[in-house]
Amino acid sequence: MSRVTDVLVSIDTETILKNYPNISKNPAAPTMIDVNHVYMVTNQNNVINGQAGGELNLRAQVGDLIRWRETSLSQSFETAVIFYKFIGNVGNELISTPTPRKATACVAVPNTSNPSVPSCQKVDNHYWSSETLATGSVTYHFNFLIVDRDCKIVGCCSWDPFITIRN
């Protein structure tokens, strides 16, 4: 039975901007960053190794769906993270090319006047989605923008995680 594996990708934009003073602002030439600034998290049952690190090795079966969602550690309050390109490397034929998707969902938000009764708010939920097609290991790059509060690009970056597909 196919399943959905959600991967939350949280990126330490503050440290990246501090450690890379000459960071690229050109989406065609992103700066390769150290994986120590990326924290990928998924359901523990889907992890081979690397939970909460920059090189999460996932367990997936053929036909599974993988969804990546990106955020900064401030959840876009100070800076936002936006994936803009996927580059398949070794084994890229083992998954469908991830594509950006948007779904409108109702999400719970804190109710400041009554914290024990959340409010609901409709939001556009953005993620990248891919289907696993064959067994093996996939190495890939995600390119992402770091954007400030004025929606100005302050950095273009890349890093290279991997997936293992087993039946």
N, C-alpha and C positions, 0 to 999 in steps of 0.2 A: 504494500500500500504506500503510495507516494505521500510525502509530508512536506511541510513548509518549515524551513530553517531561517529564522530571523537573526540577523547579525547587526548589533549596534556598534557603530564605529565612532568612538569618541576621540577627538584629536586635541592635543594640548597646544592650542594656537599661540598662547602667550609665550611659552618656552620656545616654540619654533621661531617666532618673530624676534625673540631675544638672541637666540643662538645662530640665526642666519641673517645677519645684518644686510647682506647683499642678495636677499631672496628674489627670485624671478617674479616679475609681474606680467610675464608674457605666457599666456596659456599654451602657446606652441613650444615653449621651452621651460617646463616646470623644474624646480629644484628638487632633487632626490633627497628626502629627509631620512633621518635615523628612525628605525622602527620603534625606538623607545619613546617616541612622542605620540604613538597611536595605541589605543586600547580597544581591542575588539572583544565583544562579549556575546555569547549565545547560550542556549540551553545546555546545561552540563552534559546531557546525554549525547550531544552532537559533537563534543570536543574530543579530539585525539590528543592534542597538547596545545599550549600557548594561550589558554583562556586569559583574557584581560591583558594581552600583549599585542604587539604590532605584527606578529606572524602567527595568527590563529590557524591551526590545522584542523579543519572540519571533517566530520564523518558524514557522508551522504550516500544515498543509493541512487541508482539510475532511475530517472523520472522524478526525483525530488526537485523542489523549487527552493532557491536561495534568494533571500531579500536582504539587501544591505541598506541601512539607514545611517546617515552621517550627522554628527553634531560636534560643536566645540564643547569644552568643559563647562563653559558658561551657558550652554544651551542657547547659543546665538544672542545672548544679551550684550556682551562686549564685542565679540567677533562671531561670525557665522562660517560654517564650512559647507561647501557645495561641491559634490562630485561632478565632474564634467566630462570625463573620458575614461573608458576601460580599455586596457591593452592586454590582450592575451599573449602569453609567452609559451613556455613549455607546456604541452598538453592542452592548449586552448581549444582544441577540437572536441574535448570531453564535456564541455558545457556550451549551451547556447550563449551567444554574445549578450552580456548583460545590457539591459536597456533601462532608461529612466522611466518611471511610472508615477502617476499621480492618482490618488483616491481621496475623496472627501469623506471624512469620518467625524463622528461626534466623540469628543474626548472629555474626560472629567478634568476640571480645573478647581483649585481651591476656592472656597467661598469665604472671603475675609470676614464677613459679618456673622457667619455660622460655620466654623471650620469642620464640624462633623457632618455637614450636609454639602457635598460637592455640587458644583454647577456643571452644566454641560455646554460645550462650545463646539461649533462646527469648524473644522480646520482642514486645509489641504495637506494630505500626508504624502510626502515625496520619498521614493525609494528606488533602488536599482534591483532588477529581477533577472534571474537566469535559471534555466532548467539543466539538470545534470543528464548527460547523454550516454556516457560510457564510463567504465571503471578506470582508475588510474589517479595520477596526481597532476594538478593544474597550478602553475605559477602565473601570476598576473600582476599588473600594475593598475592602481586607481589613481587618476590625477584629480586634484581638488583645488578649489579656490579658497583663500581666506579673505573674507569680506568684512569691512568695518561697519559701524552703525549707519554710515551714510551710503551703504551699498557700494563702496569703492573697493576695488580689488587691492589688497595689500600684500598678497602672496599667491604664487602658483606652485603647487607641490605635487610630489608623487611618492609612492612607496609600494612595496611588492609582497603581498601576502600569498598564501597558497591554500588549496583544497585537496583533500583525498576523497576519492569516490570508491566505495566498496559495496559489494552486494552480500 
